[in-house]
Amino acid sequence: MRTVFFPGPSGIPKESIDAMSKEIVHHHSIEYSNLLTNIDISLKNISLCSGNVSIITGSGTSSAETIFDNYVQSLPKTEHLVCCNGRFSVRWASMLEVKNQIVRRYSVDYGMKHSTEELLIILKKFPNIKTVWFVHGETSTGVLNPIKELVDIVKSFRNSILCIVDAVSTIGSEQFLFDDWGIDIAFTTSCKGLISPAGLGCIFVKNSVKYTKTSRFSDNLELHTLTQPWTPPIQIMYAFEKSLKMITDFGVDKYREHIQSNKKLLCLLLQKNSIPMFGLNSLNTVTVVALPRKENFLEHLHFRYSLKLIGAQDHLKSKYFRIGTFGFIEKDEIETVVSILSNYY
């Protein structure tokens, strides 16, 4: 049985780990250009984005900052609306505030999703908003927000507002239709639903959205699959290419259905064993679970069973932990995890 059930970084297929042992190529070579092209094609197939896809060396947070620096910073008299319902949505609001932006927050309780009706009220209250930031799947709480419906509200209110979506925990593992949903910019990372080593950020941009060269990442955003001006983590890119190919060869819809099936099984087994879960619990890849009355429970699991789980975040940390179900997890592995947990409730 695998031992890592983090809500990111996810487990990495052995085939992808093996791919990192390939011979190094130069990042200005035709071989590397072909590698980037393969990644670009796979990412577009998975996200259904026909626009520009860029890869940066960094985390999901690096991607969010890159988006601000290259697509948002130059907007005049910018007010931003951030839809907050967990740690990561709050992070984007804080990031914008640190950059001296005018930030409006539409906040709901952790464990809840955003409402289209409330969103429209806030848009009417603050008519100068230029961007709206959403989190599709809130990793800290296990909540899936209705992005299509939320973006529809924004675009029907004023089409020129940029809709920016944190899809870190959803691209690959949830239905995500970049073009059809009218998203302007989205971002994810390599180490969640795309089951690759951490270290890569992926940015998806509608063709009509223009960027300005205001940061050291700008050239990466312009060149896309041709080359990269800064030395990238080539071996991680090999693993990324392999993981994406595994997903697309398996079938993107089939891969998502596999993850969804595992989530349903996990919840069913938790319920059967009277193990409480938190909030709406609508995200396929993250389940927030109540801690039992055992001191240092997560450390105990690691020491006794080599089972690696991680606590919840912010004010939930003392009462809950999280189970991540990214990737090609087998059902018997989920059964084993719940069997172990059931001994403590």
N, C-alpha and C positions, 0 to 999 in steps of 0.2 A: 504493500500500500504506500502511496505517496504520503509524505509527512507535512507538506507545506499547504496550508489552506488560508493563506493571507488574502485580504481584499486588494492585493497588489503589494509587491510584485507577484505575478502569477508564476505557476510552474512552467518550465520551459521544456518542450519536447526534446528527447535525446538527439533526434535528427538535426535539430537547430543548434544544439550545443556542439555536435560534431562538425557542423558547417563552419564554425569559428576557427577550425584548424586548417582551413584552406590557405594556400599561399597568398601572401600579401600582394596587392596590386597598388599602383600609384593612383591617387585620386584624380589625376588629370588624364588617365588612360582611357582607351576605348572600352576596356574590360569593366572599369568602374562605371562608366557611362551606361553600359548595358545593364549593370547591376541596379543602378538607380531607375532605369527605365522599367525593369521588371517590377520593382517595388511600387513605382508610380501606377502601373497598370493594375496591380493587385489591390492597392489602396482605393483606387477609383471603383473597382468592382465591388469592394466590401462596403464602401460608404455611399455608393451611387452618386458620386460627385463628378460632374463633367468639367468643373473648373480647374483651378490650379492647386496642385498638391505639393507642399514643400516639406522637407525633412531638416530639422536642426539637431545639433548635438545638445541635449539637455532634457529636462523633465517637462511634465505638463505645465508646471508653473513658468518655466522658461518660455514655453509656447505662448502662454497668456501675455507675458511681458513683451514678447516679440510682436504679437498682434497689436498691442497698444502702441508700441514704438513705430510700427510701420504702416498701420492702417487707421489708427484712431487719433494719434497725437496731433496731427495737423488739422483736424476738424475745428472750425471756428466756434468759439463760445460753447464749448461742449458740456452738456449735462448727460450723465449716465444714469440709467436705472439698472440696479442689480437685484435680481430675484433671489432672496436669501432663505434657505431652509436647511442649512448644514454648514459644516466647517469650511468646505471648499468654496461655496458661493460667498460666504463671508470673507474668505481670503481675497476674492476678486474685488469686492467692494473696498477692502482695506488697501489693496494694491493701487487702486485708482485714487484713493484718498492720499496715499503717500506721494503720488505723482501730482498732487495739488489740483485734482479734478473736482468738479461739482458732482457729488454722488447722491442719488436718491435710492433708498432701499425699500423694496417690497418684501417684508419679512413675515414668514409664518413659522409656527413651532417646528422644531426638529421632529422628523417623523411624519410630517404632513407635506402635501403637494401644493403647488400654486394654483390659483383659481383664475380662469379667464375673465370672469366678471370683475374681480378685484383688480386685475391687471389693467383693464380698461379704465376703471375709475382713477387709478394712479396716473395713467397716461394723460387723461383729461386734466388732472390736477397740475401736472408739470409739462406744459406744452412745448418746452424747449429741449426735451430729451432727444439726443442724437443717436445713442446706442442703448440697447437693452442686452444685458448679460444673463444667460440662463445656465443652469447646470442640468444636463439631461438626467444623469443618474448620480445622485448624491452618495458618494462612497462612505461618508461618515454615518449615514442613517439608513441606507438601503431603500431610498425612495426614488422612484422613477417619475419624473415630471412629464406632463403631456405636451411635449415640445411642439408638435404640429399645431395643436390648437392654440397654444400661447403665441407662436410666431404668426399664425393667421390673424390673431387679434391685433398684434403690433402693425402688421402690414396693411390691414384694413383701416387702421387709425391713421397711419402715415407711412407710405411705402418707402420713403427715403431713410427711415430709421434703420440702422444696422443692427441685425440680430446676430449676436455672438454666442455660440453654444460650447460649453465645456462638455465634451463627449468622451472624457477620459475613461469612464467605466462602462461605456455603452457601444462604441463602434466595434463591430465584430460580434458582440454578445447580445445586442438588442436590435430590434428593427430600427434602422437609421436610413432615412431617405433625404439626403442633403438637398438635391435639386427639387424634388417634389414638395418638400416642406418649406421651401422658400428661405432657407438659411443663408445668410451672407458669409459668415465665417464660423468655422468650427475647429476644434483642436482635440487631439488625443495623444497618447503616449504608447510606446512599444510594449510596455510591461504589464498590460492588463488583458483586455479581450484579444489582443493580437499576440499574446503568449510568446514574447521575445524578451531578451535581456533588457534591463532598464538602461536608459541613456539616450533615447531618441524621442523627439517631439515631432508630431505630424500636424500640419496646418492645412486646412481645406478652405479655399476661397472662391467665391463666385466670380466668374470672369469680369463682370461689370464693376467689381470693387477694385479700386486702384490703391497702390501703395506708394509711400514716399521713402526715400533713402535716409533714414534717420538713425539707424543702428548698425552695428557690425554684422547683423544677420541679413541685411538687406540684399546683398548679392546672392545669398542662398535662395531667397524668395524669388529673385528675378530669373535665375538660371534654371531652376527646377531640375529636370532630369539630365541636363547636358553635362554638368560637372559640378564640383563644389570648390569654392575658392579657399576655404579653410580646411585643414586636415581633419577629416571625419573619423569616427571609430570604425574602421573598415571591417574588422572582424565581427563587430556587432551587426553591421549592415548585412553581412553574409547570413547570420542567424535570422535576422529580420526577413530577408528574402525567402529563406526556407520556411519559416513559420507562416508567412503570408501565403506561400504556395500550398502548404498543407491545408490551410483553411479553404482556399479557393478550389483545390482539387477535391476536397471532401464535399464541398458545396456550401456556400455562405448561408443559405437558408437552413440547410441540414445541420450545420455547425451551431447556429443560433437555437434551433429546436432541441439539439442535444443539451445545451446549457440550460434551456428553459425546463426540460424534462428533469434534469438533476435538481434544479431549484424546487420543483414541485415535490420530488421525492424527499428532499431534505426537510421541507416544511411539514410534510405528512408525518415523517418519522419523529420530528421534534414534538409535534402535537400529540402523537401517540404516547410519547414518553413524558408528557406534561412539562415540557421545557419551554418557558415563555419566550416569545419573540417581541420585538419592539416596532411600533409605528405601523405604517401602511404596508411595509415589507413587500414592495412592488418591484424591486430591482432584481433581475435574474441572477446577478453575480455576487451580491453581498447580502448577508442575512445578519441582523443584529439580534443577539441572544442575551438573555439575562444571566448574570453570573450566579453560580450557586454559593452557598454559605461555606466556602472553603478558602482559607487564607492562601494567597499566592497561587490561585487556581491555575492560571495559564503557565506559570513556571513549573508547577507540578506536572501538568500534562506533557510539557516538553521533556522534563527529567525522566518521567516514568514511561511514557509512550512514544517519545520522540515526535509528538504531535505539535505542530507549530501553528498557533492561533494568535491573534492580536486583539488588544482591548479596543473598546469604542473610544470616542474622542470628545473633547470639551467636557461639558457637565454630565455626559453619559458614561464617562470613563470608569467611574467607581461602581457602576451598576450593570454594565453590559460589556460584551465582547463581540467580535465579528468573525463570521465564517465566509471566506471567499470561495466561489465555485467557478472560476474562470477555466476555460480550456477543455481538454479532452479527459475529464475526470470520469472514472467508471462508477457505476452505481454501487458496486460492492465496497468501494472506497468510502462513499457517503454513508453506507450502512455501518461500516466499521467505526467511523467518526462518531455517529450518533450513539452507537452501542457503548463506546467509551464514555461519552458525556453523560449517558443515562445513569451511570453509577453514582452520580453526585447530586441528583435532584430527588 
